[in-house]
Amino acid sequence: MDRKVGNLITRIHASENFKGSLVVTGCGSMSIAWLFSIPGSSNTLLSAYVPYSKKSLELYLDKDLTNHVSEKEALSIANAAYKNTLKFINTSEKDIKVFGIGCTGAIATNRNRKGEDRAHIAIKSKNKECIYSVYFNKLKRDRTSEEIIVSKQIINAIAYISEIPDSIPLDLLEDEKFFETN
């Protein structure tokens, strides 16, 4: 993890009254390792879950999926993570701001796969909802570089929901695309 990532995570963990759950499938798992490698992660994360197969994601969401790599499903995952976080909060903790993050993606793999390398990240809180999508140039990227970018954007999303105005540069290539929907 580079210094900018570590510094932002340190600031996130120092934020008061923001707690959430993170669910990733297909990509973004590096963000979990980063969050837990910086002291104070229990101030931020109440749970982290990786339903990697389609079936495990269907069980987590309690529904059948046709296309699980979409903005719609990232938001479904974020909503489920948000609802689970609410279950973990002590009702006497009224000042706690709860969030859920969902990430789904199809990034570089060792098999022939149709379609774009992409990821969708959604964040949900009581008053905010935001979706981020990134589309990669699959001819110029490997799995590790795509994973790092997705994980950086997950950290950026947590910073956003924690009201930290800074973000980590994603270092996208000229022909790669990033979209944000509020």
Kinemage of the C-alpha trace (Angstrom):
@kinemage 1
@onewidth
@group {chain A} dominant
@subgroup {mainchain}
@vectorlist {calphas} color= white
{ca met a 1} P 0.000 0.000 0.000
{ca asp a 2} L 1.384 3.378 -0.869
{ca arg a 3} L 1.729 6.261 1.578
{ca lys a 4} L -1.265 8.230 0.224
{ca val a 5} L -3.556 5.243 0.778
{ca gly a 6} L -2.218 4.677 4.300
{ca asn a 7} L -2.561 8.351 5.224
{ca leu a 8} L -6.170 8.525 4.033
{ca ile a 9} L -7.086 5.332 5.864
{ca thr a 10} L -5.516 6.723 9.047
{ca arg a 11} L -7.737 9.797 8.705
{ca ile a 12} L -10.792 7.612 8.035
{ca his a 13} L -10.138 5.547 11.166
{ca ala a 14} L -9.743 8.772 13.177
{ca ser a 15} L -13.177 10.000 12.028
{ca glu a 16} L -15.684 9.858 14.793
{ca asn a 17} L -19.074 8.194 14.570
{ca phe a 18} L -18.789 6.607 11.115
{ca lys a 19} L -19.177 2.832 11.024
{ca gly a 20} L -20.016 0.504 8.211
{ca ser a 21} L -19.820 -2.774 6.379
{ca leu a 22} L -17.969 -3.532 3.167
{ca val a 23} L -18.979 -6.278 0.719
{ca val a 24} L -16.898 -6.972 -2.384
{ca thr a 25} L -17.288 -9.553 -5.126
{ca gly a 26} L -15.048 -9.992 -8.139
{ca cys a 27} L -12.612 -7.288 -7.079
{ca gly a 28} L -11.851 -4.761 -4.335
{ca ser a 29} L -10.622 -7.234 -1.726
{ca met a 30} L -7.301 -5.418 -1.399
{ca ser a 31} L -9.191 -2.535 0.245
{ca ile a 32} L -10.195 -4.864 3.086
{ca ala a 33} L -6.573 -5.820 3.740
{ca trp a 34} L -5.532 -2.155 3.618
{ca leu a 35} L -8.274 -1.084 6.042
{ca phe a 36} L -7.376 -3.811 8.530
{ca ser a 37} L -3.626 -3.191 8.249
{ca ile a 38} L -3.907 0.326 9.697
{ca pro a 39} L -4.561 0.594 13.455
{ca gly a 40} L -8.068 1.752 14.298
{ca ser a 41} L -10.003 -0.346 11.776
{ca ser a 42} L -12.579 -1.295 14.422
{ca asn a 43} L -13.478 2.408 14.536
{ca thr a 44} L -14.577 2.163 10.892
{ca leu a 45} L -15.523 -1.363 9.843
{ca leu a 46} L -18.017 -3.572 11.623
{ca ser a 47} L -17.906 -6.283 8.965
{ca ala a 48} L -16.261 -7.186 5.686
{ca tyr a 49} L -17.559 -9.942 3.458
{ca val a 50} L -16.448 -11.463 0.147
{ca pro a 51} L -19.180 -13.530 -1.567
{ca tyr a 52} L -16.967 -14.423 -4.522
{ca ser a 53} L -19.146 -16.815 -6.508
{ca lys a 54} L -22.441 -15.835 -8.102
{ca lys a 55} L -24.272 -18.342 -5.881
{ca ser a 56} L -22.729 -16.968 -2.678
{ca leu a 57} L -23.731 -13.445 -3.740
{ca glu a 58} L -27.268 -14.659 -4.482
{ca leu a 59} L -27.442 -16.157 -0.989
{ca tyr a 60} L -26.127 -12.929 0.565
{ca leu a 61} L -28.687 -10.808 -1.318
{ca asp a 62} L -31.429 -13.457 -1.057
{ca lys a 63} L -32.304 -13.167 -4.754
{ca asp a 64} L -31.443 -14.663 -8.131
{ca leu a 65} L -29.089 -12.631 -10.294
{ca thr a 66} L -28.871 -12.372 -14.061
{ca asn a 67} L -26.058 -9.814 -14.368
{ca his a 68} L -24.249 -9.287 -11.096
{ca val a 69} L -21.618 -6.898 -12.522
{ca ser a 70} L -23.719 -3.760 -12.791
{ca glu a 71} L -24.429 -0.482 -11.026
{ca lys a 72} L -27.796 -1.902 -9.977
{ca glu a 73} L -26.212 -4.869 -8.209
{ca ala a 74} L -23.484 -2.737 -6.606
{ca leu a 75} L -26.296 -0.675 -5.091
{ca ser a 76} L -28.160 -3.832 -4.004
{ca ile a 77} L -24.996 -5.010 -2.272
{ca ala a 78} L -24.482 -1.589 -0.618
{ca asn a 79} L -28.090 -1.572 0.601
{ca ala a 80} L -27.698 -5.060 2.090
{ca ala a 81} L -24.413 -4.015 3.748
{ca tyr a 82} L -26.112 -0.899 5.133
{ca lys a 83} L -28.990 -2.948 6.585
{ca asn a 84} L -26.535 -5.394 8.146
{ca thr a 85} L -24.573 -2.543 9.703
{ca leu a 86} L -27.749 -1.256 11.335
{ca lys a 87} L -28.091 -4.659 13.034
{ca phe a 88} L -24.585 -4.315 14.521
{ca ile a 89} L -25.095 -0.857 16.032
{ca asn a 90} L -26.114 -0.553 19.654
{ca thr a 91} L -29.361 1.432 19.766
{ca ser a 92} L -27.905 3.644 22.506
{ca glu a 93} L -25.272 4.861 20.010
{ca lys a 94} L -27.472 7.540 18.453
{ca asp a 95} L -24.672 9.666 17.017
{ca ile a 96} L -23.264 6.858 14.868
{ca lys a 97} L -23.505 7.441 11.117
{ca val a 98} L -23.906 4.098 9.370
{ca phe a 99} L -22.787 3.162 5.851
{ca gly a 100} L -22.719 0.161 3.570
{ca ile a 101} L -20.444 -0.317 0.570
{ca gly a 102} L -20.932 -2.777 -2.247
{ca cys a 103} L -18.467 -3.521 -5.001
{ca thr a 104} L -18.912 -5.832 -7.954
{ca gly a 105} L -16.641 -6.200 -10.908
{ca ala a 106} L -15.154 -8.225 -13.708
{ca ile a 107} L -11.445 -7.519 -13.950
{ca ala a 108} L -8.537 -9.179 -15.748
{ca thr a 109} L -8.644 -12.949 -15.531
{ca asn a 110} L -6.736 -15.998 -16.771
{ca arg a 111} L -9.566 -17.083 -19.090
{ca asn a 112} L -11.179 -15.601 -22.174
{ca arg a 113} L -14.088 -13.443 -21.004
{ca lys a 114} L -16.386 -11.356 -23.145
{ca gly a 115} L -17.095 -7.796 -22.177
{ca glu a 116} L -15.193 -4.961 -20.616
{ca asp a 117} L -13.013 -5.075 -17.545
{ca arg a 118} L -15.019 -2.929 -15.132
{ca ala a 119} L -16.086 -2.365 -11.572
{ca his a 120} L -19.045 -0.714 -9.888
{ca ile a 121} L -18.849 0.592 -6.327
{ca ala a 122} L -21.881 1.875 -4.444
{ca ile a 123} L -22.062 3.501 -1.034
{ca lys a 124} L -25.218 3.921 1.000
{ca ser a 125} L -25.914 5.874 4.177
{ca lys a 126} L -29.074 7.295 5.686
{ca asn a 127} L -28.805 10.509 3.661
{ca lys a 128} L -26.402 9.688 0.820
{ca glu a 129} L -26.156 7.271 -2.049
{ca cys a 130} L -23.399 7.302 -4.625
{ca ile a 131} L -22.297 4.944 -7.382
{ca tyr a 132} L -18.856 4.902 -8.997
{ca ser a 133} L -18.040 2.986 -12.169
{ca val a 134} L -14.646 2.435 -13.715
{ca tyr a 135} L -13.953 0.882 -17.112
{ca phe a 136} L -10.455 -0.394 -17.844
{ca asn a 137} L -8.438 -0.901 -21.003
{ca lys a 138} L -8.097 -4.667 -20.735
{ca leu a 139} L -5.265 -4.711 -23.279
{ca lys a 140} L -3.047 -2.430 -21.176
{ca arg a 141} L -3.817 -3.560 -17.616
{ca asp a 142} L -3.244 -6.666 -15.555
{ca arg a 143} L -5.378 -7.932 -12.668
{ca thr a 144} L -3.196 -6.399 -9.967
{ca ser a 145} L -3.289 -2.893 -11.440
{ca glu a 146} L -7.076 -3.080 -11.856
{ca glu a 147} L -7.504 -4.415 -8.302
{ca ile a 148} L -5.423 -1.560 -6.892
{ca ile a 149} L -7.535 1.059 -8.683
{ca val a 150} L -10.825 -0.490 -7.528
{ca ser a 151} L -9.523 -0.746 -3.955
{ca lys a 152} L -8.361 2.884 -4.021
{ca gln a 153} L -11.841 3.974 -5.121
{ca ile a 154} L -13.409 1.987 -2.279
{ca ile a 155} L -11.163 3.892 0.149
{ca asn a 156} L -12.147 7.146 -1.596
{ca ala a 157} L -15.826 6.248 -1.167
{ca ile a 158} L -15.346 5.637 2.561
{ca ala a 159} L -13.536 8.986 2.840
{ca tyr a 160} L -16.441 10.674 1.035
{ca ile a 161} L -19.056 9.161 3.341
{ca ser a 162} L -16.853 10.023 6.354
{ca glu a 163} L -16.850 13.670 5.226
{ca ile a 164} L -13.126 13.727 4.466
{ca pro a 165} L -12.635 16.008 1.448
{ca asp a 166} L -9.493 14.277 0.146
{ca ser a 167} L -9.127 11.349 -2.238
{ca ile a 168} L -6.428 9.129 -3.690
{ca pro a 169} L -5.648 9.625 -7.399
{ca leu a 170} L -6.707 6.574 -9.433
{ca asp a 171} L -4.088 7.064 -12.168
{ca leu a 172} L -6.361 5.943 -14.995
{ca leu a 173} L -5.062 5.643 -18.519
{ca glu a 174} L -6.225 8.180 -21.095
{ca asp a 175} L -8.793 5.810 -22.656
{ca glu a 176} L -10.203 4.486 -19.361
{ca lys a 177} L -13.469 5.839 -17.997
{ca phe a 178} L -14.677 6.822 -14.536
{ca phe a 179} L -18.250 7.837 -13.720
{ca glu a 180} L -19.833 9.073 -10.502
{ca thr a 181} L -23.586 9.143 -9.959
{ca asn a 182} L -25.064 10.824 -6.875
